[in-house]
Amino acid sequence: MINVNGKIVSNSEISLENNRGFLYGDAVFETVRVLDNKVLFVEDHYFRLMSSMRILRMAIPMEFTMEYFQEEIIKTAQALESDSNAIRVRFNVYRNANGRYLPTDRKIGYIATAECLDQSVYSFDETAYEVELYKDFYVTAHLLSTLKTNNRLINVTGSIFADENGYQNCFLLNDSKNIVEALNANIFVVKDKVVKTPPLSDGCVKGIMRKQVIELLEKHPDYTLEEVSISPFELQKADEIFLTNVIIGIQAVTKYRKKEFKNDLSKDLLNRLNAKIRLL
């Protein structure tokens, strides 16, 4: 079952040949984690979505409040009729208009889908997780790159490259050849108690879990956080590298080329993250 503009249906019946999200990527989305019928970090997701819609000059309906957004996500999750208490919901907003590059209208429509997650709380994955640079294409360092839009071809082709070469993920570079993020996550690099993560100005997605981890690090007694550009040369000198998104939580990188990494901070932050969630 899916949620189409507030109605739970088995088939969207949206014609792709006229849908701007399909034709031009004229759409933005949020991937959210629902736990025990609560949307985790709902305020952050809502304001990121509103900001993205404004940047793309979409017309935001008056009823599209944070409460409405939350209710529609929970409605979608409950439509699964599953015993699982952890649900992944993708909430996709598209410009619902005709036209070619120039839309005839700024109004929006939305479609939300849900699937069950295996684990309710974030857990630490101890399995091998090897990464490599993806250099076929580059992220352009501008505002649109920070948004969760339907234009994700670099992530698709990078994921195929990783699969074909036996990697669990890849790092993306921007046009200045600095590390921006992983294919599906933000990146943090640890060296001598200093944790670096690329600034939004380098073109990384404005991740919700990135924000949570930054807040945890700013309060951490033993580590210092820096939002600065990261050169590929810094990766092999790092003590630890980890990735973040709202579905996996925190994923430690175990190997990059010939360098293997420890996971002390990523484990510690995951525990702090789960403790924070219990208080929500």
Phi, psi and chi 1 to 4 in degrees:
 res  aa     phi    psi   chi1   chi2   chi3   chi4
   1 MET       -  144.7  -56.4  -61.2  -74.0      -
   2 ILE  -132.7  160.6   54.6  179.2      -      -
   3 ASN  -106.3  115.6 -176.3  -21.6      -      -
   4 VAL  -116.9  107.6  179.5      -      -      -
   5 ASN    52.2   39.1  -62.8  -42.5      -      -
   6 GLY    95.0   -5.3      -      -      -      -
   7 LYS  -109.6  130.9  -65.1 -178.7  179.0  179.6
   8 ILE   -84.8  118.8  -59.5  -62.0      -      -
   9 VAL  -136.3  164.2  -65.0      -      -      -
  10 SER   -88.1  -20.8   57.6      -      -      -
  11 ASN  -142.5  131.6 -169.4  -50.0      -      -
  12 SER   -69.3  -31.6   71.2      -      -      -
  13 GLU    56.5   26.1  -62.2 -176.6   -7.0      -
  14 ILE   -84.5  126.3  -65.0  173.7      -      -
  15 SER   -80.4  118.0   65.3      -      -      -
  16 LEU   -64.5  -31.1  -67.2 -178.1      -      -
  17 GLU   -66.5  -15.1   64.7  -90.8   21.7      -
  18 ASN  -117.5    4.3  -64.1  -45.5      -      -
  19 ASN   -92.2  122.5 -176.0  -90.4      -      -
  20 ARG   -68.4  -28.4  -63.3 -172.8   60.3   82.4
  21 GLY   -62.9  -37.4      -      -      -      -
  22 PHE   -78.6  -44.7  173.4   75.9      -      -
  23 LEU   -72.7  -39.8  -67.2  173.4      -      -
  24 TYR  -127.7    3.4  -55.0  110.9      -      -
  25 GLY    66.6   26.3      -      -      -      -
  26 ASP   -82.2   67.8 -167.8    1.2      -      -
  27 ALA  -161.3  153.7      -      -      -      -
  28 VAL  -129.4  161.3  -67.5      -      -      -
  29 PHE  -148.9  159.5   69.5   95.2      -      -
  30 GLU  -124.4  134.2  -70.6  -68.3  -42.3      -
  31 THR  -106.3  117.9  -56.8      -      -      -
  32 VAL  -121.4  155.9  -56.9      -      -      -
  33 ARG  -109.6  124.9 -172.5  179.7  179.3  103.9
  34 VAL  -106.3  127.0  179.4      -      -      -
  35 LEU  -127.8  121.1 -179.3   61.6      -      -
  36 ASP    51.6   45.5  -65.4  -34.8      -      -
  37 ASN    62.6   26.1  -74.7  -39.7      -      -
  38 LYS  -123.2  134.9  -68.3  174.1   60.0  178.4
  39 VAL   -84.8  115.2 -178.0      -      -      -
  40 LEU   -67.8  134.5  -61.9 -173.6      -      -
  41 PHE    56.3   40.5  -41.8  119.1      -      -
  42 VAL   -61.3  -37.3   61.9      -      -      -
  43 GLU   -63.4  -43.0 -174.5  173.0  -58.5      -
  44 ASP   -64.3  -43.4  -67.1  -32.2      -      -
  45 HIS   -62.0  -44.5  -79.9  -67.7      -      -
  46 TYR   -63.2  -48.1  175.0   73.7      -      -
  47 PHE   -70.6  -30.0  -75.0  115.0      -      -
  48 ARG   -67.3  -41.6 -178.3  173.6   69.5  172.9
  49 LEU   -63.6  -44.5 -179.9   60.9      -      -
  50 MET   -61.5  -42.5  -67.9  -60.5  103.0      -
  51 SER   -63.3  -42.5  175.1      -      -      -
  52 SER   -63.5  -42.3  -61.9      -      -      -
  53 MET   -64.9  -38.8  -68.5  166.8   68.2      -
  54 ARG   -67.2  -42.6  -70.7 -169.8 -177.3   99.0
  55 ILE   -60.5  -37.3  -70.0  168.5      -      -
  56 LEU   -85.8    5.9  -63.9 -173.0      -      -
  57 ARG    58.4   42.2  -66.2  175.3  169.9   81.4
  58 MET   -86.7  150.1  -67.7  178.5  170.6      -
  59 ALA   -85.4  116.9      -      -      -      -
  60 ILE   -91.0  119.6  -56.6  173.4      -      -
  61 PRO   -62.0  149.0  -19.7   31.9      -      -
  62 MET   -60.1  -34.4  -70.4  -65.1  -66.4      -
  63 GLU   -77.1   -5.2   69.7  -90.1   16.3      -
  64 PHE   -81.7   65.7 -147.2  107.5      -      -
  65 THR   -86.6  173.1   62.4      -      -      -
  66 MET   -64.4  -36.9 -173.9  165.1   66.2      -
  67 GLU   -63.3  -42.7  -69.0   72.9   22.8      -
  68 TYR   -63.0  -46.7  179.8   84.8      -      -
  69 PHE   -55.9  -46.8  174.6   63.7      -      -
  70 GLN   -65.1  -43.9 -177.3  169.7 -120.0      -
  71 GLU   -61.9  -39.5  -72.0  168.6    2.6      -
  72 GLU   -68.5  -35.8  -69.0  -55.7  -58.5      -
  73 ILE   -66.8  -46.9  -69.3  172.1      -      -
  74 ILE   -64.5  -40.0  -67.2  172.7      -      -
  75 LYS   -58.1  -42.6 -178.9 -162.4  -62.8 -175.7
  76 THR   -65.4  -43.1  -52.6      -      -      -
  77 ALA   -64.2  -42.0      -      -      -      -
  78 GLN   -69.3  -24.1  -69.9  176.4  -19.9      -
  79 ALA   -66.2  -16.6      -      -      -      -
  80 LEU   -66.8  -26.9  -78.5  178.2      -      -
  81 GLU    52.4   48.8  -63.1 -177.9   -8.6      -
  82 SER  -109.9  155.6  168.3      -      -      -
  83 ASP   -79.2  -11.7  -67.0  -27.9      -      -
  84 SER   -67.0  137.9  175.2      -      -      -
  85 ASN   -97.3    1.9   67.8  -25.3      -      -
  86 ALA  -123.4  121.2      -      -      -      -
  87 ILE  -129.5  140.2  -52.0  -68.7      -      -
  88 ARG  -100.3  125.5  176.0 -172.1 -173.8  -88.6
  89 VAL  -121.7  128.8  174.4      -      -      -
  90 ARG  -103.5  121.5  173.3  173.2  165.4  137.7
  91 PHE  -110.5  107.0 -164.6   98.6      -      -
  92 ASN  -107.4  125.1 -145.6   92.4      -      -
  93 VAL  -111.2  126.2  176.7      -      -      -
  94 TYR  -125.2  156.3   56.2   92.0      -      -
  95 ARG   -78.9  117.6 -158.3 -175.5  -43.6  -97.8
  96 ASN   -94.0   77.3 -167.9   17.5      -      -
  97 ALA  -153.5  165.6      -      -      -      -
  98 ASN   -89.4 -167.4  -66.1  -42.8      -      -
  99 GLY   103.9  173.7      -      -      -      -
 100 ARG  -103.8 -121.3  -66.5 -174.4  172.8   83.2
 101 TYR   -60.3  -38.2  -72.4  144.3      -      -
 102 LEU   -88.2  114.5  176.7   64.0      -      -
 103 PRO   -72.6  149.0   25.4  -32.8      -      -
 104 THR   -79.6  -13.3   57.2      -      -      -
 105 ASP  -152.1  159.4 -158.0  -51.4      -      -
 106 ARG  -103.3    0.9  -53.3  -64.2  170.9   87.3
 107 LYS   -66.0  160.6   63.8 -176.6  179.5 -179.2
 108 ILE  -123.1  161.0   60.0  103.7      -      -
 109 GLY  -132.3  168.3      -      -      -      -
 110 TYR  -145.7  154.8   64.3   86.6      -      -
 111 ILE  -139.5  132.5 -178.8  169.1      -      -
 112 ALA  -125.3  136.1      -      -      -      -
 113 THR  -125.8  157.5   57.0      -      -      -
 114 ALA  -137.5  151.8      -      -      -      -
 115 GLU  -149.2  152.5   60.8 -176.1   88.8      -
 116 CYS   -76.3  146.5  -62.9      -      -      -
 117 LEU  -104.1  152.5  -64.5  172.7      -      -
 118 ASP   -72.1  -34.2  -66.1  -28.0      -      -
 119 GLN  -127.7  141.1  -59.9 -177.6    1.3      -
 120 SER   -77.5  -47.6   55.8      -      -      -
 121 VAL   -97.3  161.7  -62.6      -      -      -
 122 TYR   -69.9  133.0  -68.5  117.1      -      -
 123 SER  -122.8  154.8   60.7      -      -      -
 124 PHE   -88.5  127.8 -165.5   81.6      -      -
 125 ASP   -93.0  114.8 -172.2   -7.0      -      -
 126 GLU   -88.2   -5.1  -61.8  -82.4    3.6      -
 127 THR   -72.5  161.4   57.6      -      -      -
 128 ALA   -60.7  138.5      -      -      -      -
 129 TYR  -141.2   94.9 -160.0   89.9      -      -
 130 GLU  -102.0  140.7 -175.1  175.5   -0.5      -
 131 VAL  -128.2  164.5  -61.0      -      -      -
 132 GLU  -148.4  163.5 -178.8   52.0   89.4      -
 133 LEU   -75.8  141.5  -65.6 -179.5      -      -
 134 TYR  -108.9  115.7 -179.0   56.9      -      -
 135 LYS  -119.0    9.6  -62.3 -175.9  -72.3 -175.3
 136 ASP   -69.7  -36.4  -73.2    4.1      -      -
 137 PHE  -138.8  161.5  -54.4  103.0      -      -
 138 TYR  -126.0  150.4  -60.8   95.7      -      -
 139 VAL   -81.0  131.4  174.4      -      -      -
 140 THR   -83.0  130.0  -57.0      -      -      -
 141 ALA   -81.5   82.8      -      -      -      -
 142 HIS  -147.7  177.3   57.7   46.4      -      -
 143 LEU   -60.7  -39.6 -177.8   59.8      -      -
 144 LEU   -62.3  -29.2  -72.0  179.6      -      -
 145 SER   -68.0  -21.8  -64.2      -      -      -
 146 THR   -81.9   -9.9   71.5      -      -      -
 147 LEU   -90.6  155.0  -50.3 -177.0      -      -
 148 LYS   -90.9   83.7  -62.3  -87.4  -76.4 -172.8
 149 THR  -103.8  171.9   72.7      -      -      -
 150 ASN   -79.4    0.4  -77.1   23.9      -      -
 151 ASN   -89.5   85.7  -63.1  -78.4      -      -
 152 ARG  -126.6   36.2  -47.1  -51.1  -60.3  179.0
 153 LEU   -63.9  -34.0  -76.4  178.9      -      -
 154 ILE   -64.8  -34.7 -171.7  171.0      -      -
 155 ASN   -71.1  -36.3  -54.8   77.3      -      -
 156 VAL   -68.1  -51.1  171.8      -      -      -
 157 THR   -67.0  -34.4   55.7      -      -      -
 158 GLY   -66.0  -37.8      -      -      -      -
 159 SER   -66.5  -37.8  -64.1      -      -      -
 160 ILE   -65.6  -42.8  -66.1  170.6      -      -
 161 PHE   -58.4  -45.2  169.1   83.3      -      -
 162 ALA   -62.7  -43.9      -      -      -      -
 163 ASP   -63.8  -43.0 -179.3   66.6      -      -
 164 GLU   -66.8  -24.9  -69.8  176.6  -19.2      -
 165 ASN  -109.9    7.7  -68.7  -82.6      -      -
 166 GLY    77.3   23.2      -      -      -      -
 167 TYR   -97.9  152.8  -60.5  115.5      -      -
 168 GLN   -84.8  -19.5  -78.5   65.6   57.5      -
 169 ASN  -166.9  172.2 -147.8  -38.1      -      -
 170 CYS  -137.0  155.1  -74.8      -      -      -
 171 PHE   -96.4  137.5  -65.3  138.8      -      -
 172 LEU   -97.2  144.4  -60.6  177.3      -      -
 173 LEU  -108.9  150.4  -59.0  164.0      -      -
 174 ASN   -94.8 -176.1   64.9   12.4      -      -
 175 ASP   -72.2   -5.6   32.3   19.4      -      -
 176 SER   -98.1    6.6  -63.5      -      -      -
 177 LYS    66.7   27.8  -53.2  -58.0 -173.8  -67.5
 178 ASN   -98.6  153.8  -70.9  -40.7      -      -
 179 ILE   -68.2  130.9  -59.0  -66.3      -      -
 180 VAL  -104.9  -51.8  177.6      -      -      -
 181 GLU  -172.5 -179.9   58.5 -162.5   -2.9      -
 182 ALA   -91.4  179.0      -      -      -      -
 183 LEU   -62.4  -32.6  -66.0  167.5      -      -
 184 ASN  -135.5   22.4   62.0  -16.8      -      -
 185 ALA  -163.0  159.4      -      -      -      -
 186 ASN   -81.3  162.2  -68.5  107.3      -      -
 187 ILE  -122.1  142.9  179.8  175.1      -      -
 188 PHE  -129.4  134.3  -69.1   79.0      -      -
 189 VAL  -120.8  128.1  177.1      -      -      -
 190 VAL  -112.7  130.9 -173.2      -      -      -
 191 LYS  -149.4  119.6  175.5   64.8  175.9  176.0
 192 ASP    52.6   49.8  -64.1  -27.5      -      -
 193 LYS    68.6   10.0  -58.4  -65.5 -176.4  179.3
 194 VAL  -110.7  127.9  175.5      -      -      -
 195 VAL  -108.8  123.7 -174.2      -      -      -
 196 LYS  -110.8  141.9  -65.5 -177.3  178.7 -179.2
 197 THR  -140.6  141.7 -166.3      -      -      -
 198 PRO   -62.0  144.1  -23.8   35.2      -      -
 199 PRO   -75.6  159.5   29.5  -35.2      -      -
 200 LEU   -60.4  -28.3  -63.1  179.8      -      -
 201 SER   -65.3  -15.4   57.3      -      -      -
 202 ASP   -83.7   -8.8  -85.9    5.9      -      -
 203 GLY   105.9    8.1      -      -      -      -
 204 CYS   -76.3  153.6   67.1      -      -      -
 205 VAL   -63.4  141.3  168.5      -      -      -
 206 LYS   -78.9   76.2 -171.4  179.2 -179.7 -178.4
 207 GLY   -69.5  141.6      -      -      -      -
 208 ILE   -70.0  -44.2  -59.8  -57.3      -      -
 209 MET   -70.2  -31.9 -173.5   54.3   66.7      -
 210 ARG   -54.5  -46.1  173.8 -175.1 -177.3  -88.6
 211 LYS   -62.0  -43.1  179.9  176.5 -177.8  -70.1
 212 GLN   -63.0  -43.4  -53.0  -53.7  -43.4      -
 213 VAL   -69.2  -37.7  169.8      -      -      -
 214 ILE   -60.0  -43.1  -75.2  175.1      -      -
 215 GLU   -63.2  -39.5  -70.0  175.9   -1.8      -
 216 LEU   -65.7  -40.0  -69.0  173.3      -      -
 217 LEU   -70.0  -34.4  -75.2  167.5      -      -
 218 GLU   -65.0  -22.1  -72.3  174.1  -20.4      -
 219 LYS  -101.4   -1.7  -61.7  175.7 -177.7  177.5
 220 HIS   -74.3  132.7 -156.5  -69.8      -      -
 221 PRO   -73.8  -17.8   26.8  -35.1      -      -
 222 ASP  -112.6   -7.7  -58.6  -37.6      -      -
 223 TYR  -129.0  152.0  -70.2   86.3      -      -
 224 THR  -114.4  136.2  -59.4      -      -      -
 225 LEU  -102.8  139.2  172.8   71.3      -      -
 226 GLU  -133.4  126.8  -64.5 -179.5   -1.5      -
 227 GLU   -94.7   95.2  -69.7 -172.1   61.0      -
 228 VAL  -142.4  160.4  -66.6      -      -      -
 229 SER   -63.5  144.8  -62.5      -      -      -
 230 ILE  -121.3  121.6  -61.6  173.5      -      -
 231 SER   -80.9  147.5  163.2      -      -      -
 232 PRO   -57.2  -27.1  -25.0   34.2      -      -
 233 PHE   -66.5  -22.1  -60.3  107.1      -      -
 234 GLU   -75.3  -19.5  -63.9 -178.1   57.3      -
 235 LEU   -63.7  -44.7  -60.3  179.7      -      -
 236 GLN   -76.2  -10.7  -70.5 -178.9  -59.2      -
 237 LYS   -94.9   -8.6  -62.4  178.7 -178.7  179.1
 238 ALA   -70.8  152.2      -      -      -      -
 239 ASP   -83.2  -32.3  -59.6  -38.2      -      -
 240 GLU  -156.6  144.9 -172.3  171.0  -10.3      -
 241 ILE  -134.7  133.8  -60.9  175.1      -      -
 242 PHE  -140.8  158.0   59.7   88.5      -      -
 243 LEU  -116.7  154.9  -47.0  176.7      -      -
 244 THR  -139.6  137.3   64.2      -      -      -
 245 ASN  -156.1  170.8   71.1   35.9      -      -
 246 VAL   -73.7  -15.7  -66.5      -      -      -
 247 ILE   -89.1  -49.5  -59.1  -57.8      -      -
 248 ILE   -82.9  -22.4   62.7  171.0      -      -
 249 GLY    81.9  -99.3      -      -      -      -
 250 ILE  -130.7  126.8  -61.8  172.3      -      -
 251 GLN  -119.4  118.4  171.6   66.0   57.0      -
 252 ALA   -77.5  136.1      -      -      -      -
 253 VAL   -85.3  128.8  172.5      -      -      -
 254 THR   -96.1  -26.4   60.9      -      -      -
 255 LYS  -153.1  136.3 -173.7  177.5 -179.1 -178.9
 256 TYR  -134.1  114.4  166.9   70.6      -      -
 257 ARG    55.2 -121.8  -62.3 -173.1  176.2  175.7
 258 LYS   -94.6   -0.4  -65.1 -177.5  179.0 -180.0
 259 LYS   -94.4  131.4  178.6   65.4 -179.6  -70.3
 260 GLU  -109.8  148.1  -64.2 -173.7   -2.0      -
 261 PHE  -121.9  153.7  -55.9   97.9      -      -
 262 LYS   -86.6  179.6   57.4 -174.8 -178.6  179.1
 263 ASN  -140.8   27.4   54.4   27.6      -      -
 264 ASP   -60.4  -49.7  -61.4  -20.1      -      -
 265 LEU   -70.6  -41.0  178.9   58.1      -      -
 266 SER   -61.3  -38.6   50.9      -      -      -
 267 LYS   -65.1  -43.7  -80.6 -174.7  174.7  179.2
 268 ASP   -62.1  -45.0  175.7   46.9      -      -
 269 LEU   -66.7  -34.2  -72.1  171.9      -      -
 270 LEU   -64.3  -39.9 -166.9   68.6      -      -
 271 ASN   -63.7  -42.4  -69.9  -28.3      -      -
 272 ARG   -65.9  -36.4  -67.4  170.5 -174.7  -97.2
 273 LEU   -65.0  -46.7  176.1   62.4      -      -
 274 ASN   -63.3  -36.3  -79.4  -34.6      -      -
 275 ALA   -64.8  -38.1      -      -      -      -
 276 LYS   -65.9  -40.7 -179.5  177.5 -178.7  178.3
 277 ILE   -64.7  -36.6  -70.9  170.7      -      -
 278 ARG   -63.1  -21.9  -75.9 -167.4  -71.6  -91.1
 279 LEU   -90.1   -8.5  -61.8  175.6      -      -
 280 LEU   -70.2      -  -66.3  177.4      -      -
